[in-house]
Amino acid sequence: MGEGDAARRAEKPEDCRRVADGIRESTDRERQTPAAAEETIPNEAMMLLEEVLRRENLLNAHARVLSNKGAPGIDGMTVDALWLYLQKNWTRIREELQSGTYQPAPVRRVEIPKPNGKGMRPLGIPTALDRFIQQAILQVLTPLFDPHFSEHSYGFRPGRGCHDAVKAARSYVEAGYRYVVDMDLEKFFDRVNHDVLMARVGRRVKDKRVLRLIRQYLTAGVMTGGIVQVSTEGTPQGGPLSPLLSNILLDDLDKELERRGHRFCRYADDCNIYVKSKEAGERVMASITRYLAKRLKLTVNRDKSAVDRPWKRSFLGYTMTAHKKPLLKVADRSIERLKARVRAITKAGRGKALMETVKALTLLLRGWVAYFKLSHVRGVFEELDKWIRRKLRCILWRQWKKPLTRAKKLIERGIERVRAYTSANNGRGPWWSAGATHMNAAVPTQWLTQQGLVSLIQEHQRLSRA
């Protein structure tokens, strides 16, 4: 049972009513604010914060934070403990938000491995309370901004996703735009200029209190090793607001590309522009690089960016073939990343029952093949299936350890006695033995399937039919 489920079970109806009543009472007191106070802020500027603090919006935000789970921030509070904290402190927090005196806590800095396995990516984890407030702001700002975003923007938007972007990219190549300007923004989330970003947020947000709160989140700082570092630029990945803010900033890029009539797909800071010649691509790369530096204060990473054929580049884990009607396929880097995760699971499973390893693998493999269900090239799924089964047979061979034990296990699994003893004493390593005929016969695919191992090719075929 997940943490979110446990927390929801623990919530009593009277607790829900108590917090909800507190939120409702705060709204009633706001309506009784003297007219003189209202005159200091125009009506249009007052409405947005009130919408953020609306009871239904806050309850929805709390439910979303619970469902997203996530690690604690610098205060150690889990999302399960947030509800009780709000019961005791919401009146004070609400008043601080209304008066502009609320101070977000610094985010907790952690580092996770980059998908390519080269280096680490910094991640900022806000406290559970700040995630709750950010989520409440996000729910109000999304309908304000999202309808005005470009149709070519696919990242972190309602009703849109990676698959839509990949399909659009393939359609451009099929239409004859057979060169791609693959642009990578250098440390985008760490280099966002706060003034440039806030100017764009201010185009639609007229409530100065909300603007001030968003800037406070941008400048809250980062705690590393017990020391708080002030944030003068960037929007830390890890908070609910960060994806929306990145889309708000990069919407200027989308509109510029649309104005120039380009075919493009953008997913967060990953932007691919499709053109008909390498020369045109070089011109686009140069002009857009200048535009980003001048208008948005962003830098293009020249080492990771290139003008090339789409089938020589990857986009959101996919690549494609060079056919006139290109076929989607899993990019080589995506295959290597999966193998690295499988190796980590199988290495940890050497001292465990095979069923536990299979269970962990199945969770990974189901999610992976669901993401790559658009792939038309299926051979990679068959090859990965064979490789994963060999990894599991290798675990068993290692666990049997001694030649006598290996021979007995092989006999138990139907291998003829002489062949079993010969195979057990072959002097070869575990990986060679795992791929040999005696282990394929002793540990057949059907047996591994009965243990719960999912087949990538069969799962892909099922998803394709669906």
C-alpha positions as CSV (number, residue, x, y, z in Angstrom):
1,M,0.0,0.0,0.0
2,G,1.4,3.4,-1.0
3,E,2.0,6.3,1.4
4,G,-0.8,8.3,-0.3
5,D,-3.3,5.5,0.3
6,A,-2.3,5.2,4.0
7,A,-2.7,9.0,4.4
8,R,-6.1,9.1,2.8
9,R,-7.3,6.2,5.1
10,A,-6.0,8.1,8.1
11,E,-8.0,11.3,7.3
12,K,-11.1,11.4,9.3
13,P,-14.2,13.2,8.0
14,E,-14.2,15.5,11.0
15,D,-10.6,16.4,10.3
16,C,-11.4,17.2,6.7
17,R,-14.3,19.4,7.8
18,R,-12.1,21.2,10.4
19,V,-9.5,22.2,7.8
20,A,-12.1,23.0,5.2
21,D,-14.1,25.1,7.7
22,G,-10.9,27.0,8.5
23,I,-10.3,27.7,4.9
24,R,-14.0,28.8,4.5
25,E,-13.8,31.1,7.5
26,S,-10.7,32.8,6.1
27,T,-12.6,33.5,2.9
28,D,-15.5,35.0,4.9
29,R,-13.2,37.3,6.8
30,E,-11.7,38.5,3.6
31,R,-15.1,39.5,2.3
32,Q,-15.5,41.6,5.5
33,T,-12.3,43.6,4.9
34,P,-12.8,47.4,5.1
35,A,-13.4,49.2,1.9
36,A,-10.4,51.4,2.6
37,A,-8.1,48.3,2.4
38,E,-9.8,47.2,-0.8
39,E,-9.0,50.5,-2.5
40,T,-5.3,50.0,-2.1
41,I,-5.5,47.0,-4.5
42,P,-7.6,47.0,-7.7
43,N,-10.3,44.4,-7.8
44,E,-8.7,42.6,-10.8
45,A,-5.5,42.3,-8.8
46,M,-7.2,40.9,-5.7
47,M,-9.0,38.1,-7.4
48,L,-6.1,35.7,-8.2
49,L,-4.8,35.1,-4.7
50,E,-8.4,34.6,-3.5
51,E,-8.8,31.9,-6.2
52,V,-5.5,30.3,-5.0
53,L,-6.8,30.2,-1.4
54,R,-10.3,29.0,-2.4
55,R,-11.3,26.0,-0.3
56,E,-11.9,23.6,-3.3
57,N,-8.6,24.6,-4.9
58,L,-6.7,24.0,-1.7
59,L,-8.3,20.6,-1.1
60,N,-7.5,19.6,-4.7
61,A,-3.9,20.7,-4.2
62,H,-3.6,18.7,-1.0
63,A,-5.0,15.6,-2.8
64,R,-2.5,16.0,-5.7
65,V,0.5,16.5,-3.4
66,L,-0.5,13.3,-1.5
67,S,-0.8,11.3,-4.8
68,N,2.5,12.6,-6.0
69,K,4.2,11.5,-2.8
70,G,7.8,12.7,-3.0
71,A,10.7,13.0,-0.5
72,P,10.6,15.5,2.5
73,G,12.2,18.9,2.2
74,I,14.7,20.5,4.6
75,D,12.2,20.3,7.5
76,G,11.8,16.5,7.2
77,M,8.0,16.7,7.0
78,T,6.4,14.0,4.9
79,V,3.3,14.6,2.7
80,D,1.4,12.2,5.1
81,A,2.1,14.6,8.0
82,L,1.0,17.7,6.0
83,W,-2.7,17.4,6.8
84,L,-2.2,17.5,10.6
85,Y,0.2,20.4,10.2
86,L,-2.3,22.4,8.2
87,Q,-5.0,21.7,10.8
88,K,-2.8,23.4,13.4
89,N,-1.2,26.2,11.4
90,W,-3.4,27.0,8.4
91,T,-4.9,30.2,9.9
92,R,-1.4,31.7,10.4
93,I,-0.1,30.5,7.0
94,R,-3.2,32.0,5.2
95,E,-2.7,35.4,6.9
96,E,1.0,35.4,5.9
97,L,0.1,34.6,2.3
98,Q,-2.5,37.4,2.3
99,S,-0.2,40.0,3.9
100,G,2.8,39.0,1.8
101,T,4.9,38.0,4.8
102,Y,5.0,34.3,4.0
103,Q,8.6,33.1,3.5
104,P,9.1,29.9,1.5
105,A,11.7,27.5,2.9
106,P,14.9,26.8,0.9
107,V,14.8,23.7,-1.2
108,R,16.8,20.6,-0.3
109,R,19.4,19.9,-3.0
110,V,19.9,16.4,-4.1
111,E,21.6,15.0,-7.2
112,I,20.3,12.2,-9.4
113,P,22.2,10.5,-12.3
114,K,21.6,12.0,-15.7
115,P,19.7,9.7,-18.2
116,N,22.9,9.4,-20.3
117,G,24.8,8.2,-17.3
118,K,27.3,11.1,-17.6
119,G,27.3,13.2,-14.5
120,M,24.6,14.2,-12.0
121,R,21.6,16.4,-12.3
122,P,20.7,18.7,-9.4
123,L,17.2,18.5,-8.1
124,G,15.6,20.9,-5.6
125,I,13.0,19.3,-3.2
126,P,10.7,21.9,-1.6
127,T,9.1,21.2,1.8
128,A,5.7,19.5,1.7
129,L,4.0,22.8,2.7
130,D,5.6,24.7,-0.1
131,R,4.7,21.9,-2.6
132,F,1.1,22.3,-1.4
133,I,1.1,26.1,-1.9
134,Q,2.9,25.8,-5.3
135,Q,0.4,23.2,-6.4
136,A,-2.5,25.5,-5.4
137,I,-0.9,28.4,-7.4
138,L,-0.3,26.0,-10.4
139,Q,-3.9,25.0,-10.5
140,V,-5.0,28.6,-10.9
141,L,-2.2,29.7,-13.3
142,T,-2.5,26.8,-15.7
143,P,-6.0,27.7,-17.1
144,L,-4.7,31.3,-17.3
145,F,-1.6,30.5,-19.4
146,D,-2.1,27.1,-21.1
147,P,-4.8,28.1,-23.7
148,H,-2.3,30.7,-25.0
149,F,0.7,28.4,-25.4
150,S,1.8,27.2,-28.8
151,E,0.3,24.0,-30.3
152,H,3.9,22.9,-30.8
153,S,4.6,22.9,-27.1
154,Y,4.0,19.4,-25.6
155,G,5.8,19.3,-22.2
156,F,3.9,19.4,-18.9
157,R,0.6,20.4,-20.4
158,P,-2.9,19.0,-19.8
159,G,-3.8,16.5,-22.5
160,R,-0.4,16.5,-24.1
161,G,2.7,14.5,-23.7
162,C,5.8,12.9,-25.2
163,H,3.9,10.6,-27.6
164,D,2.2,13.6,-29.2
165,A,5.6,15.3,-29.7
166,V,7.2,12.2,-31.2
167,K,4.2,11.7,-33.6
168,A,4.5,15.3,-34.8
169,A,8.2,15.0,-35.3
170,R,7.7,12.0,-37.5
171,S,5.0,13.8,-39.5
172,Y,7.4,16.6,-40.3
173,V,10.1,14.2,-41.6
174,E,7.5,12.3,-43.6
175,A,6.4,15.7,-45.2
176,G,10.0,16.2,-46.5
177,Y,11.7,18.2,-43.7
178,R,14.5,15.7,-43.4
179,Y,17.0,17.7,-41.4
180,V,16.6,18.6,-37.8
181,V,18.0,21.5,-35.7
182,D,18.4,19.7,-32.4
183,M,18.8,22.4,-29.8
184,D,19.8,21.8,-26.2
185,L,19.7,24.7,-23.7
186,E,22.7,24.7,-21.4
187,K,21.7,24.1,-17.8
188,F,18.3,25.6,-18.6
189,F,16.6,25.2,-15.1
190,D,19.8,26.6,-13.4
191,R,20.2,29.6,-15.7
192,V,16.7,31.1,-16.0
193,N,16.9,34.9,-15.5
194,H,14.4,35.8,-12.8
195,D,13.6,39.3,-14.2
196,V,13.0,38.0,-17.7
197,L,10.8,35.2,-16.3
198,M,8.8,37.5,-14.0
199,A,8.2,40.0,-16.8
200,R,6.5,37.2,-18.8
201,V,4.5,36.0,-15.8
202,G,3.3,39.5,-15.3
203,R,1.8,39.7,-18.7
204,R,-1.2,37.7,-17.4
205,V,-0.9,37.7,-13.7
206,K,-2.0,41.1,-12.3
207,D,-2.2,40.2,-8.7
208,K,1.0,41.7,-7.2
209,R,0.7,39.4,-4.2
210,V,0.9,36.3,-6.4
211,L,3.8,37.8,-8.4
212,R,5.6,38.5,-5.1
213,L,5.0,35.0,-3.9
214,I,6.3,33.4,-7.1
215,R,9.4,35.5,-7.0
216,Q,9.9,34.5,-3.4
217,Y,9.9,30.9,-4.5
218,L,12.5,31.6,-7.2
219,T,14.8,33.3,-4.6
220,A,14.1,31.0,-1.7
221,G,17.6,29.5,-2.0
222,V,19.0,26.0,-1.8
223,M,20.3,24.1,1.2
224,T,23.4,22.0,0.6
225,G,25.3,20.4,3.4
226,G,23.4,22.5,6.0
227,I,24.3,25.8,4.3
228,V,21.7,27.9,2.5
229,Q,22.8,29.4,-0.8
230,V,20.9,32.4,-2.2
231,S,19.3,31.9,-5.6
232,T,19.9,34.7,-8.0
233,E,18.9,32.8,-11.1
234,G,17.2,29.5,-12.1
235,T,14.0,27.7,-11.1
236,P,14.9,24.5,-9.3
237,Q,13.5,21.3,-10.7
238,G,11.4,19.4,-8.3
239,G,8.6,21.9,-7.4
240,P,5.1,21.8,-9.0
241,L,5.6,25.4,-10.4
242,S,8.8,24.8,-12.2
243,P,7.5,23.1,-15.4
244,L,4.8,25.8,-15.9
245,L,7.3,28.6,-15.4
246,S,9.6,27.0,-18.0
247,N,6.8,26.9,-20.5
248,I,5.9,30.6,-19.8
249,L,9.5,31.6,-20.5
250,L,10.0,29.5,-23.6
251,D,6.6,30.5,-25.1
252,D,8.4,33.5,-26.5
253,L,10.6,31.1,-28.4
254,D,7.6,29.2,-29.7
255,K,5.9,32.3,-30.9
256,E,9.1,33.4,-32.7
257,L,9.4,30.1,-34.4
258,E,5.8,30.3,-35.4
259,R,6.3,33.8,-36.8
260,R,9.1,32.5,-39.0
261,G,6.9,29.6,-40.2
262,H,9.1,26.8,-38.9
263,R,8.0,23.2,-38.2
264,F,9.1,22.4,-34.7
265,C,8.4,20.4,-31.5
266,R,9.3,21.6,-28.1
267,Y,9.1,19.5,-24.9
268,A,10.2,21.7,-22.0
269,D,13.8,22.8,-22.8
270,D,14.2,20.1,-25.6
271,C,13.4,21.8,-29.0
272,N,13.7,20.2,-32.4
273,I,13.2,22.3,-35.6
274,Y,12.7,20.5,-38.9
275,V,14.0,22.0,-42.2
276,K,14.6,20.8,-45.7
277,S,18.4,21.3,-46.0
278,K,21.5,21.4,-43.9
279,E,22.3,24.9,-45.0
280,A,18.8,26.1,-43.8
281,G,19.4,24.3,-40.6
282,E,22.7,26.0,-40.0
283,R,21.1,29.4,-40.6
284,V,18.2,28.6,-38.2
285,M,20.7,27.3,-35.5
286,A,22.7,30.6,-35.7
287,S,19.7,32.9,-35.7
288,I,17.8,31.2,-32.9
289,T,20.9,31.0,-30.8
290,R,21.2,34.8,-31.0
291,Y,17.6,35.2,-30.3
292,L,17.7,33.1,-27.1
293,A,20.8,34.9,-25.8
294,K,19.4,38.4,-26.5
295,R,15.7,38.0,-25.6
296,L,15.7,35.3,-23.0
297,K,19.3,35.4,-21.6
298,L,19.6,31.6,-22.4
299,T,22.6,29.8,-23.9
300,V,22.5,27.0,-26.4
301,N,24.8,24.1,-25.5
302,R,26.8,23.7,-28.7
303,D,28.3,20.4,-27.7
304,K,24.9,18.7,-27.4
305,S,23.2,20.7,-30.2
306,A,23.5,19.8,-33.9
307,V,22.0,20.1,-37.4
308,D,21.7,16.5,-38.7
309,R,19.5,13.9,-40.1
310,P,16.6,12.9,-37.7
311,W,17.6,9.2,-37.8
312,K,21.0,10.2,-36.5
313,R,19.6,12.1,-33.5
314,S,17.1,11.1,-30.8
315,F,14.1,13.0,-29.5
316,L,12.5,12.1,-26.2
317,G,14.0,8.6,-26.3
318,Y,12.9,7.8,-29.8
319,T,14.7,8.0,-33.2
320,M,13.4,7.0,-36.6
321,T,14.5,5.2,-39.8
322,A,15.6,6.9,-43.0
323,H,12.6,5.6,-45.1
324,K,10.5,8.0,-47.1
325,K,7.8,7.2,-44.6
326,P,10.0,7.0,-41.5
327,L,9.4,4.3,-38.9
328,L,9.8,5.2,-35.2
329,K,12.3,3.1,-33.2
330,V,13.8,3.1,-29.7
331,A,17.0,5.2,-29.6
332,D,20.3,3.4,-28.7
333,R,20.8,5.6,-25.7
334,S,17.3,4.6,-24.4
335,I,18.3,0.9,-24.7
336,E,21.5,1.4,-22.8
337,R,19.7,3.3,-20.1
338,L,17.3,0.4,-19.7
339,K,20.1,-2.1,-19.6
340,A,21.9,-0.1,-16.9
341,R,18.7,-0.2,-14.7
342,V,18.3,-3.9,-15.4
343,R,21.9,-4.6,-14.4
344,A,21.4,-2.7,-11.1
345,I,18.3,-4.8,-10.3
346,T,19.9,-8.1,-11.2
347,K,23.0,-7.3,-9.3
348,A,21.0,-6.5,-6.2
349,G,19.1,-9.8,-6.7
350,R,22.1,-12.1,-6.5
351,G,21.3,-12.8,-2.8
352,K,17.5,-12.8,-3.1
353,A,14.9,-15.2,-4.3
354,L,14.5,-15.0,-8.1
355,M,10.8,-14.1,-7.7
356,E,11.8,-10.8,-6.0
357,T,14.1,-9.9,-8.8
358,V,11.4,-10.8,-11.4
359,K,8.9,-8.7,-9.6
360,A,11.2,-5.6,-9.6
361,L,12.1,-6.2,-13.2
362,T,8.4,-6.5,-14.3
363,L,7.5,-3.1,-12.8
364,L,10.4,-1.5,-14.7
365,L,9.7,-3.3,-18.0
366,R,6.0,-2.6,-18.1
367,G,6.5,1.1,-17.7
368,W,9.4,1.1,-20.3
369,V,7.5,-0.7,-23.0
370,A,4.4,1.4,-22.4
371,Y,6.4,4.5,-23.1
372,F,8.0,3.0,-26.3
373,K,4.8,1.4,-27.6
374,L,4.9,3.8,-30.6
375,S,8.0,2.0,-31.9
376,H,7.4,0.3,-35.3
377,V,10.8,-1.5,-35.2
378,R,10.2,-4.5,-32.9
379,G,13.4,-6.4,-33.1
380,V,14.9,-4.5,-30.2
381,F,12.2,-5.9,-27.9
382,E,13.0,-9.5,-28.8
383,E,16.7,-8.9,-28.3
384,L,16.1,-7.3,-24.9
385,D,13.9,-10.2,-23.9
386,K,16.7,-12.7,-24.7
387,W,19.2,-10.6,-22.8
388,I,17.0,-10.2,-19.7
389,R,16.3,-13.9,-19.6
390,R,20.0,-14.6,-19.8
391,K,20.6,-12.2,-16.9
392,L,18.1,-14.1,-14.8
393,R,19.7,-17.5,-15.7
394,C,23.0,-16.0,-14.7
395,I,21.7,-15.2,-11.3
396,L,20.6,-18.8,-10.8
397,W,23.9,-20.1,-11.9
398,R,25.7,-17.8,-9.5
399,Q,23.4,-18.8,-6.6
400,W,24.0,-22.5,-7.2
401,K,27.7,-21.8,-6.7
402,K,29.5,-25.2,-6.5
403,P,29.7,-27.6,-9.4
404,L,28.0,-30.4,-7.4
405,T,25.0,-28.1,-6.6
406,R,24.8,-27.0,-10.2
407,A,24.7,-30.5,-11.4
408,K,22.0,-31.5,-9.0
409,K,19.9,-28.4,-9.9
410,L,20.3,-29.2,-13.6
411,I,19.2,-32.8,-13.0
412,E,16.2,-31.7,-11.0
413,R,15.2,-29.5,-14.0
414,G,15.3,-32.4,-16.5
415,I,18.8,-32.4,-17.8
416,E,20.3,-35.8,-18.5
417,R,22.8,-36.9,-15.7
418,V,26.0,-37.0,-17.7
419,R,25.3,-33.8,-19.5
420,A,24.4,-32.1,-16.2
421,Y,27.8,-33.0,-14.6
422,T,29.7,-32.1,-17.8
423,S,28.0,-28.7,-17.9
424,A,28.4,-28.0,-14.2
425,N,32.2,-28.6,-14.5
426,N,32.8,-26.8,-17.8
427,G,35.1,-24.2,-16.2
428,R,33.3,-21.3,-17.9
429,G,32.0,-18.2,-16.3
430,P,28.4,-17.5,-15.2
431,W,27.5,-15.3,-18.2
432,W,28.7,-18.0,-20.7
433,S,26.9,-20.7,-18.9
434,A,23.7,-18.6,-18.7
435,G,23.6,-18.5,-22.5
436,A,24.5,-22.1,-23.0
437,T,22.0,-24.7,-24.1
438,H,21.9,-26.6,-20.8
439,M,20.6,-23.4,-18.9
440,N,18.2,-22.6,-21.6
441,A,16.8,-26.1,-21.3
442,A,16.8,-26.1,-17.5
443,V,15.3,-22.6,-17.1
444,P,13.1,-22.3,-20.2
445,T,11.2,-19.1,-21.2
446,Q,7.9,-20.6,-20.1
447,W,9.2,-21.2,-16.6
448,L,10.4,-17.6,-16.3
449,T,7.0,-16.4,-17.6
450,Q,5.3,-18.5,-14.9
451,Q,7.4,-16.6,-12.3
452,G,5.8,-13.4,-13.5
453,L,8.5,-12.1,-16.0
454,V,6.9,-9.8,-18.6
455,S,7.8,-10.3,-22.2
456,L,8.6,-7.0,-23.9
457,I,7.7,-8.1,-27.4
458,Q,4.4,-9.6,-26.2
459,E,3.5,-6.5,-24.1
460,H,4.4,-4.3,-27.1
461,Q,2.1,-6.3,-29.3
462,R,-0.7,-6.1,-26.8
463,L,-0.3,-2.3,-26.4
464,S,-0.2,-1.9,-30.2
465,R,-3.4,-3.8,-30.7
466,A,-5.0,-1.8,-27.9
